[in-house]
Amino acid sequence: MEGEAGRGPGPRRVRLAPRHVLRREPVDRRPALVRRGVSAGTAATHRPPAPPRARWYAAPGSEPPVERPARGTAGVRKLRTVRLAGAAAALALLLASCAENAPQDSLRPAGPYQEEIHRLFVPVFWVAAAIFFLVQGALVYFLYRYRHRPGREGIPPQVHGNTRLEIAWTIAPALILAFVAVPTVTTIFDLARRPSGDVLHVQVVGHQWWWEFRYTDPAYDTGQGPLTTANQLHVPVGRTVELTLTADPQDVLGAGNAVIHSFWAGRLFGKQDVVPGRENRIVFSADEPGVYPGQCYEFCGLSHAWMRFEIVAQTQEDFEAWVRAQLQPAVAPAGGLAARGLDVFTGPLSSGLGTCIACHTIRGVETAAGKGGPDLTHLASRDCFAGCKFRLTEENLRAWLRDPPAMKEGSFMPNYRLTDEEIDALVAFLLTLR
C-alpha cells in the first residue's frame, strides 16, 4: 500500500479489520509495514525504529480509541487502600447492626404485640433472603460465564423474547407476593383491632423535641386535668395499653413546632406516625418489668436525634404506688435555698427576659400554670429530662439552666442569663419536686 500523498517516507500501521476499532483494541494483530519506494522484498526485511505514536486508520467518521494512561505503582496502592477502607466500613456497619443486647432491638420482642410483628418478619425475611441470593447468584454466574475472552471474535447472537421464560418470571413473583401478602394483611388487621377489657388509655403528644404523656382514664384525674408527665411513660406489666398519638397543633410562642413525628419503642411495638391534628393509635403491653427506651423515628428538626423517651414497665403494686404519688400536688418548700428557688420560679427573672411560669405547670403552685413546656409537678421523680437527652442530676440541671440552647440544639427554652445565685436556688427547688 502507498502512503498518503505528500507524506514523506516512513512506517505506518494499517488497520485491516474495521471491527477491531469497534472493540477498542489498541493494536492490530496483523500490521502491514509499507514504505514508499521500498520493494515488497525489502519491506519484508526492513526493521525501522518504532514510531513515537501509531497512526490509526478506520472508517470515515469514526473516532480513534481513547488511550488510557498506564496506572503506576502509587495509583495501584491508592486504589487498593480505598477498596480496603470501603470493605472495612461495610464490615463495621454490619457488625454494628448485629450488636448484642441492643436496648431497642426489635428482634427481641418484650410484649405480645411486638411478638406478632416478629412472627411475620421472620418468614418474610427468609423469603427475601432466598430471592436475593438466587438473583445475585444468577447475575454473578452469567457475568463470569459469558465474559469477554481473548480470541473470541464478533458479537454473540442477540436473542429477544422467550414466551415460556416471560410467563415463568411473571407467575413466580405473583405467587411470592401472594405468599407474603396473606400473613401481612392478617397481622395488620390484628394490630389495628381496638382492645377491650381492662385497658390503660394514654394520650401521647409530640413536641419539639420532647414527649408528653397524659393518663386520660377517670381514675387518673388530678382535679386540674389528667395526670401528665413528660419523657417517661409508666405502665403496669401485663396490662394492655392503648396510646392515642398526636402532635402539638399549636404555634407555641411563635416557634411553629407543629411537625410530624414518629413514635417507636423497638422491643414493644412498631413505629407509628404522630401527625398534628390527627389521631393514630398503638396498642401494646409489656411482659416483664424494666425500662424500654424509644425515640422519634422521623426527622423533625435540629434535635430529632435527641427526642427520646423511656417506657417504665412496673409491677401492678409499684405502678399503683407511682400513681398515688403523682396525683399529689407539689409541696412548697418551707424555707432555705429551695424556697428562694420557688420565688425565682414564680417571679420575674433578674435579666427581665421572662418567667418560668409562662411555660411550665406545677400543680400545688397556683401561679405556675404555664403551657408549652413540660409539666414539672414531680420532675425529681423522673430519671431524665430534655427529651431524655440528659439524666436528671444536679450537675445536668445546673448546666441546662445556664444555657439551654447550648445543651440541646434548637431548644425553645432560651438563655435567660440567670445568675449563679438564681441557678443554685432553682436547682434546689426543682430537686424537691418528688
JOPE-V828054 format. One record per residue. N is the residue number from 1. RES is the residue in one small letter. PHI is phi in degrees with one decimal (none if undefined). Layout:
BEGIN
n=[N	N]
res=[RES	RES]
phi=[PHI	PHI]
END
This chain:
BEGIN
n=[1	2	3	4	5	6	7	8	9	10	11	12	13	14	15	16	17	18	19	20	21	22	23	24	25	26	27	28	29	30	31	32	33	34	35	36	37	38	39	40	41	42	43	44	45	46	47	48	49	50	51	52	53	54	55	56	57	58	59	60	61	62	63	64	65	66	67	68	69	70	71	72	73	74	75	76	77	78	79	80	81	82	83	84	85	86	87	88	89	90	91	92	93	94	95	96	97	98	99	100	101	102	103	104	105	106	107	108	109	110	111	112	113	114	115	116	117	118	119	120	121	122	123	124	125	126	127	128	129	130	131	132	133	134	135	136	137	138	139	140	141	142	143	144	145	146	147	148	149	150	151	152	153	154	155	156	157	158	159	160	161	162	163	164	165	166	167	168	169	170	171	172	173	174	175	176	177	178	179	180	181	182	183	184	185	186	187	188	189	190	191	192	193	194	195	196	197	198	199	200	201	202	203	204	205	206	207	208	209	210	211	212	213	214	215	216	217	218	219	220	221	222	223	224	225	226	227	228	229	230	231	232	233	234	235	236	237	238	239	240	241	242	243	244	245	246	247	248	249	250	251	252	253	254	255	256	257	258	259	260	261	262	263	264	265	266	267	268	269	270	271	272	273	274	275	276	277	278	279	280	281	282	283	284	285	286	287	288	289	290	291	292	293	294	295	296	297	298	299	300	301	302	303	304	305	306	307	308	309	310	311	312	313	314	315	316	317	318	319	320	321	322	323	324	325	326	327	328	329	330	331	332	333	334	335	336	337	338	339	340	341	342	343	344	345	346	347	348	349	350	351	352	353	354	355	356	357	358	359	360	361	362	363	364	365	366	367	368	369	370	371	372	373	374	375	376	377	378	379	380	381	382	383	384	385	386	387	388	389	390	391	392	393	394	395	396	397	398	399	400	401	402	403	404	405	406	407	408	409	410	411	412	413	414	415	416	417	418	419	420	421	422	423	424	425	426	427	428	429	430	431	432	433	434]
res=[m	e	g	e	a	g	r	g	p	g	p	r	r	v	r	l	a	p	r	h	v	l	r	r	e	p	v	d	r	r	p	a	l	v	r	r	g	v	s	a	g	t	a	a	t	h	r	p	p	a	p	p	r	a	r	w	y	a	a	p	g	s	e	p	p	v	e	r	p	a	r	g	t	a	g	v	r	k	l	r	t	v	r	l	a	g	a	a	a	a	l	a	l	l	l	a	s	c	a	e	n	a	p	q	d	s	l	r	p	a	g	p	y	q	e	e	i	h	r	l	f	v	p	v	f	w	v	a	a	a	i	f	f	l	v	q	g	a	l	v	y	f	l	y	r	y	r	h	r	p	g	r	e	g	i	p	p	q	v	h	g	n	t	r	l	e	i	a	w	t	i	a	p	a	l	i	l	a	f	v	a	v	p	t	v	t	t	i	f	d	l	a	r	r	p	s	g	d	v	l	h	v	q	v	v	g	h	q	w	w	w	e	f	r	y	t	d	p	a	y	d	t	g	q	g	p	l	t	t	a	n	q	l	h	v	p	v	g	r	t	v	e	l	t	l	t	a	d	p	q	d	v	l	g	a	g	n	a	v	i	h	s	f	w	a	g	r	l	f	g	k	q	d	v	v	p	g	r	e	n	r	i	v	f	s	a	d	e	p	g	v	y	p	g	q	c	y	e	f	c	g	l	s	h	a	w	m	r	f	e	i	v	a	q	t	q	e	d	f	e	a	w	v	r	a	q	l	q	p	a	v	a	p	a	g	g	l	a	a	r	g	l	d	v	f	t	g	p	l	s	s	g	l	g	t	c	i	a	c	h	t	i	r	g	v	e	t	a	a	g	k	g	g	p	d	l	t	h	l	a	s	r	d	c	f	a	g	c	k	f	r	l	t	e	e	n	l	r	a	w	l	r	d	p	p	a	m	k	e	g	s	f	m	p	n	y	r	l	t	d	e	e	i	d	a	l	v	a	f	l	l	t	l	r]
phi=[none	-91.4	-74.5	-70.5	-61.8	85.9	-90.8	-71.5	-60.1	168.2	-77.0	-151.8	-97.8	-116.0	-80.1	-93.6	-130.6	-58.8	-64.8	-66.0	-65.0	-62.9	-88.1	60.1	-82.4	-72.6	-133.2	-75.0	-77.6	-131.2	-70.4	-118.5	-96.9	-127.5	-134.2	-63.8	83.4	-109.0	-70.8	-61.4	-67.0	-67.2	-63.7	-67.8	-104.0	-73.2	-128.5	-73.5	-65.8	-65.2	-68.5	-64.5	-152.1	-73.1	-92.5	-106.1	-122.7	-139.3	-63.7	-56.6	90.3	-85.7	-103.5	-67.9	-64.6	-78.3	-84.7	-94.6	-66.4	-65.8	-84.8	-77.9	-62.6	-63.8	-64.4	-63.6	-64.7	-64.0	-62.6	-64.5	-63.9	-62.8	-64.3	-64.8	-64.5	-63.5	-64.8	-65.2	-64.7	-63.3	-65.0	-63.5	-63.6	-62.9	-66.9	-65.4	-71.3	-106.7	-60.7	-82.0	59.0	-65.4	-66.0	-113.2	-70.4	-72.2	-84.2	-120.0	-61.8	-118.3	-161.1	-64.1	-73.8	-69.6	-62.7	-66.3	-64.1	-65.0	-64.4	-78.5	-64.6	-60.8	-65.0	-64.7	-62.1	-69.3	-63.4	-63.4	-64.9	-62.3	-64.3	-60.0	-68.9	-65.6	-68.0	-67.0	-63.8	-63.2	-61.7	-63.9	-61.1	-69.0	-63.0	-78.6	-65.0	-112.9	-72.0	-71.6	-128.4	-59.3	92.8	-86.5	-101.1	74.2	-101.9	-60.0	-58.6	-94.3	-115.7	-133.0	86.1	-150.7	-58.3	-64.0	-63.7	-65.0	-66.0	-64.6	-83.6	-94.8	-71.5	-59.2	-62.8	-63.4	-66.8	-64.2	-64.0	-65.5	-62.1	-79.8	-68.5	-60.4	-67.1	-65.3	-63.9	-60.6	-65.1	-59.9	-68.4	-64.0	-73.1	-83.9	-69.2	-69.6	-76.6	-131.2	90.4	-80.9	-117.5	-92.6	-103.6	-134.7	-94.8	-108.8	-117.3	-90.9	-114.7	-91.5	-129.3	-157.7	-114.5	-115.0	-120.9	-118.6	-86.3	-90.9	-66.8	-56.3	-65.1	-111.4	-80.8	-94.4	91.5	-121.5	124.2	-68.0	-58.4	-128.8	-138.7	-139.3	71.9	-123.6	-106.0	-95.7	-138.5	-83.5	-66.3	81.3	-99.5	-69.9	-119.4	-111.5	-99.5	-105.2	-103.7	-153.5	-103.6	-57.5	-86.0	-99.7	-91.6	-70.2	53.7	73.2	-83.8	65.6	-101.6	-84.8	-128.2	-84.6	-118.7	-146.8	-101.2	-153.1	-129.1	-54.5	-87.0	-115.8	-164.8	-79.9	-75.1	-141.9	-66.4	-118.3	-116.6	-59.5	76.9	-139.0	-110.7	-116.1	-130.9	-134.1	-117.5	-158.0	-154.4	-105.7	-81.3	-133.8	-63.2	157.5	-109.5	-113.3	-74.9	-146.2	-162.8	-71.6	-114.3	-139.3	-55.8	-134.8	134.1	-56.6	-102.5	-55.1	-64.6	-109.4	-99.9	-115.6	-155.5	-133.3	-102.6	-100.0	-89.7	-125.8	-64.4	-59.0	-65.0	-66.4	-65.2	-64.1	-65.6	-62.9	-62.8	-58.8	-68.4	-71.2	-73.0	-75.9	-72.6	-68.4	-102.3	-70.5	-65.4	-76.5	-175.6	81.1	-64.2	-63.8	-64.0	-62.1	-64.6	-62.0	-63.7	-64.6	-65.2	-92.4	-105.7	-70.4	-79.9	-64.2	-75.5	73.5	-90.2	152.9	-138.0	-68.3	-72.8	-68.6	-122.6	-117.6	-110.7	-134.5	-63.9	105.1	-113.8	-57.6	-80.9	-93.8	-137.2	-75.8	-122.8	110.9	-111.8	-62.0	-70.1	-105.5	-53.3	-126.4	-54.9	-69.5	-85.1	-94.1	-97.5	-147.0	-151.4	58.1	67.8	57.7	-76.4	-122.7	-74.4	-82.1	-129.2	-60.8	-64.6	-67.5	-61.9	-64.0	-65.1	-64.8	-66.4	-69.8	-161.9	-57.5	-61.8	-73.4	-84.3	-143.2	-59.7	80.5	-57.1	-76.8	-83.8	-78.8	-82.0	-84.7	56.5	-69.9	-78.3	-60.8	-65.2	-65.7	-63.9	-59.8	-68.3	-64.7	-62.1	-61.1	-69.6	-62.5	-74.4	-87.7	-85.0	-104.1]
END
